[in-house]
Amino acid sequence: MNIVKGVADLLRRSAGGQAGEGGSWTHGEKQSAPSPRIQFSETSEEAFLSTLWQRYENTIDKVEKRKSLQVFFLHFKQTYNNWDPQNNDPLSVEMAPADDIVLGCSSGHPSEVILILVQEIVRLTSLVSELNSNASKANSDASDPSASLDFSPYGLYALNSLTITNRSMHNCKVFSYYGGVQKITALLKAAVVQLKTMTSTLGVDEQLSRCNVEKIMFLQRILGYAVSIVAGFMELYSSGNKNAQYINFPSNTSLIDIQPEISLKNLKDLVSEERITWQKKAIELVMEAGGVNWLVELLRVIRRLNLKEQWTDLSLHYLTLSALKLALFNNPRAQNHFRSIGGLEVLLDGIGPPSSKFSDSRHTVFSRDDRNYIFGIFQLQVISMMVLRETVFGNINNLQFLCENGRVHKFANGVCWPAFLLQEFKQAWFALASSDSQVVKPHTTNVNSDTSSGKGSTHVDCSDGSNLIEWNRYSVALSRALCSFLLPPEDIKSSRDEALVKSSMPVSLGYCELSIRWIMKVILTIFPCIKACYSESPIPNHIRVFGNTMQHCILRTFRMVLVSAPALLEVFREEGIWGMIFSEKFFYFGSSLKELDLKFEIISGAFAISESWKDKSKCNDVDFIQVEAIAFLEFAATLSSNTNNLPECSVLLDALEQSARNPELATIFLRSLRRILQLTAAQCLGSFKSLDAINRTLRVACIQAQEIRKFNIFLRGERDVAEGSGVRKTHAINSLKASKSWVKCMESSMELFNDYISIAEHVARLVLHNSSCVDCLFELFWEESLRKSVLKHILGLLKLPPLLPDDRTAKLQLCSKYLETFARAKEREEVFPEISIDLLINMREIILIDQIYYQTLFRDGECFLHIISLLNGTFEEEVGELLALNVLKTLTGLLNGSNDSKAAFRALVGLGYQTLQSLLLDFCKWRPNQQLLNALLDMLVDGKFDVNANAVIKNDDVILLFFNLLQKQFAAALWPFCLPEFVEGLDYQPNFML
């Protein structure tokens, strides 16, 4: 064992001459030797490994020693393949004294084993560096063992074993102490250089030889293990996380949670502060050794191979991105370094299509018949975006790089290319199916390769449920990745109540502002692209899934941003957020997948969705994304820090007018406006006044009233033929439901109007002075369901005390509209008497408030003409008598004590009210009753006639009218008798004696 320690010291000293590309100091000079010493236990499988290790140490012959080591690595891998270290804290093992020996590998492995593994890295690095010369030897002498060793699996057992040992923090410290970080970086560099050399010499259309194919596959395997070791060394979660191992990506079908999200919150939940400190140091070691540089260079080489349509291992690409993500997380130094070496451009390229073969579906060729391959490519796009996010999050300089000319469009197009790809595949398939009658449309997504002809084609159809699931997961992952540029991922998919969300952003407001401006530009590019990638109707399912998922994630993220930093609302406004959200390409993008419950379930699992949201989404003609958009706008308008919600109210009103003939959607807009008014009445008063909000709302209600009348006409026509016609009957029922929707929408308009006008008297006065509002109210008066409410508001406006000089002019216009209602009521014979009587009764109540003022007001509005005209018609006896009685009572109120009114009325109907007499006689069929005569007595005395009081005649014109009517009554009753004899015989004493 002393010999091993001596070799270790020699190796440590020699490591000083291999400084990393990012620094010059050695690890051994800055760290103490790891402790304590760990040995294999003497029981179970570890005892057998201890025996194999002793055999290796005791073997002298080099060939036999190599074989013994290979056997040891093989059994080491089998024993610890599923190893999960216990007490995996950097201080847990170090608590023991340095001279103690710990038996058993529950928390680590013997240092001498890790030392040999580091030495194996050096040997593999030499083999990789001499790969070309060894391959030449293999061509000349196939029996050369060194050449065959390059491609044998035994040469990779050491790397595989290192991916296992790096799960333990103790092992990572030992690995670092022996210069393992520099050694694995050197191996990474050698393999990348070899792969890059082969790529640079390869022509565009040149086919690889079998030897070159084997070399590329071997190099990719080496790189896969090397990157896995680097990633395991930097792992910020439990190092027992087996996702850090070298994996076969295409077999992994979970495209949404294949790697845990890294965040400061769950990092603190999972590990101690000491471990976090060590992991930060581990990342620094990798950076100092130049690991980040060569990971970026590896991405460049992979991209170059893809562009030349050479096969690359998706697992290697995935692991490289994952390792970079670990290095960049919450690491400003790494972010800046990454930008300086051109990493941002590499990631931007990685978001786009991997090669030219994806740009034309007619020439798509894959060398593997794997249906998950295309979704694997999609997931690599998502991971590239996640790494890009870690590179710029919180770093204004890096984000500014993405904001420069051309890069926004490049990023947006990179986000959209999968949707374009699937659409092209679908169109190509239909073209193929139409040209070949033998072709049967598949029900699943197929990636077919015609290996016999050397040409292949890919046909993707996302109509079946299984593939739609994969597309849904991809859409959710991509949407999260995009929105994570604004917020940490755990906040985007959090199901916590908004009140529990942290009150401050994890980054500076300067970054938040810039990220909002950048992501708004991206979104304003993405959705036109999505809209442009289809032309047929209905929208393809995969496009609808993609668009709806991104819409919901964006809306939720924007809302959470405002929860954390309400001051950013102004930035959103400057970037045109409301114009974007309520545009044709977003708000009116297309109805969601109501028939595909699968889609909604996946979104529900991926994002926090409240029960109220789910209920709202069940509206027949309202898309749930539209409901979310309106709810977000309402939230922004009611923020406590929002002192001017005019922009939000303006957007709502514009959208309301645009949706005037969509009752379900218009109802939601109206209810949102009402909630905003209720919650922020002070701000809304100014906003509503500037926007003429109430007038516009009432105009929308009038449009809906017109639609209801059309429905009613249609229903009357359908009702006649509904019997015996099932189709027409069903149509009539559906129309009746639609009519109810219109009524419900109008009622919402009146509820908003009621809340607004009830705020204060000066608000009601604003409505009074708005002639358009008054016109709309009288238009809505004819809707039976609203008539009572509308009349209440009209009377309320009439009853307002005259305070301003213009009040009388406004009231006169209102009074004229009120009186014109009598004439319009005549056009509706079925409701004319009831409406007229109700209006007359309310007139008398108004006059009692201020008799002189309202008598003058109504007189100037030509009330007498409108009221007298009510008697020009034919009605049923009972209704007619009631109407005539109310006419006389109202005239009495208008004439009471006003000589000007009496003179005006006399000028209209003549001396002795001759015209009124003719109308009353015709109306009553020459038989006026006792109530009518009593009403004339009231008019005679300008008030209530009392037979027991000394009444005084105040309206002389009524005398002749009264006696003429009385004469007609007796003449009709006593005919053919003589009137004096008849009166004398009855001993009649009339009540009208003065």
Secondary structure, DSSP 4 states (H G I P E B T S, - for coil): -HHHHHHHHHHHHHGGG---TT----HHHHSPPP-SEEE--SSHHHHHHHHHHHHHHH--SHHHHHHHHHHHHHHHHHHHTT---SS--TTTTTTS-TT-EEES-SS---HHHHHHHHHHHHHHHHHHHTHHHHHHHHHH-TT-HHHHHHTSGGGGHHHHHHHHHTTSHHHHHHHHHTTHHHHHHHHHHHHHHHHHHHHHT--SSPPPPHHHHHHHHHHHHHHHHHHHHHHHHH-SS-TT-GGGS---GGG----SSSSPPP-HHHHHHHS-HHHHHHHHHHHHHHHHTTHHHHHHHHHHHHHHHHHTT----HHHHHHHHHHHHHHHTT-HHHHHHHHHTTHHHHHHHHHS-SSGGGS-GGG---SS--TTHHHHHHHHHHHHHHHHHHHHTT-HHHHHHHHSTTHHHHHHHHHHHHHHHHHHHHHHHHHHHHH-TT----SS-EEEEETTTTEEEEE--TTSHHHHHHHHHHHHHHHHHHHTTTS-HHHHS--S-GGGS-SS-SS-HHHHHHHHHHHHHHHHHHHHHHHHT--SSSPPHHHHHHHHHHHHHHHHHHHHHHHH-GGGHHHHHHTTHHHHHTSTTTTTS----TT-HHHHHHHHHHS---HHHHHHTT-SS--HHHHHHHHHHHHHHT-TT-S--HHHHHHHHHHHHHTTT-HHHHHHHHHHHHHHHHH-HHHHHHHHHHHTHHHHHHHHHHHHHHHHHHHHHHHHHHHHH-TT-HHHHHHHHHHHHHHHHHHHHHHHHHHHHHHHHTS-HHHHHHHHT-HHHHHHHHHHTTSHHHHHHHHHHHHHHHTS---STTHHHHHHHHHHHHHHHHHHHHT-TTTHHHHHHHHHHHHHHHHHHSHHHHHHHHHHTTHHHHHHGGGSS---HHHHHHHHHHHHHHHHHHHTT-HHHHHHHHHHH-GGGHHHHHHHHHHTTT---HHHHHHHHHHHTTS---TTS------THHHHHHHHHHHHHHHHHHTTS-HHHHHHHHT---TT--
